[in-house]
Amino acid sequence: SVCAAAALGLGVLTFQTDIISAQSSNFQGGAPQVTEGPDDARYIRILFPAGVRSSWHSHTWGQLL
């Protein structure tokens, strides 16, 4: 159903946002800013301040560039 799909999408976005927040200690020069897409889209946008360096990262859910 539409409600179940919406709940699943919200759960995935919340989970990904929590992971990014937990991993912010792995960035030097500023923490990433996470912005979720509108309700009818499943994506998050991550913006890094200029000069930020990461000590490691992973893509558990894949990556779309």
N, C-alpha and C positions, 0 to 999 in steps of 0.2 A: 504494500500500500504506500501511498504518498507520505503518510505520517511516519511510517517506519523508515523510509528512505531518508526523510529529512532528519529524523533522530540519529540515524547512523552517520550521516554527513556531519552533523553538528558534533557528534562524539569524536569523529576522526579529526576535525579541525581543532577541537579542544585538546585532544591528546597531542597533536603536533605542536600546538602553541605551548603546552606544558613542557615538552621535550626541549624546544628552543629556549625557553626561559631557564630551564635547568642547565643547559649547555652554555649559557651566556658567559660563564666563568672561563670558558675556553677561548675567549676573544680578548685581544689586547687593544686598547685604544677606544673602547666604547662598546656597549652592548647593542645587538641588533634590535631594530624596531619591527615588530610583527603586526601586520594589518590583515584582517580577514576580509575575504571577498564578500559581496552581497549575498543575501539569503538564497538566491537562485543560482549561485555558482559555488563550486568546490575548489577553492584555492586559498593560499595565504601568500602575502607579499612580504618579503624580508628585505629591509633596507639597512645598510651598514654605513656608519659615518665614514668620511674620507680618512684613509690611512689605517683602517682597522685590519689587524692580522689575526688569523685563526691558527690555533695550535693543533687542531684536528677537526674533522667533521665526518659525518656519515650520512648516507641517504637510505634509511630503512624502508621508506615507502617509494623509493625511486626518485627520479629527478626529470623535470621537463624544462628544457631551455629554449 
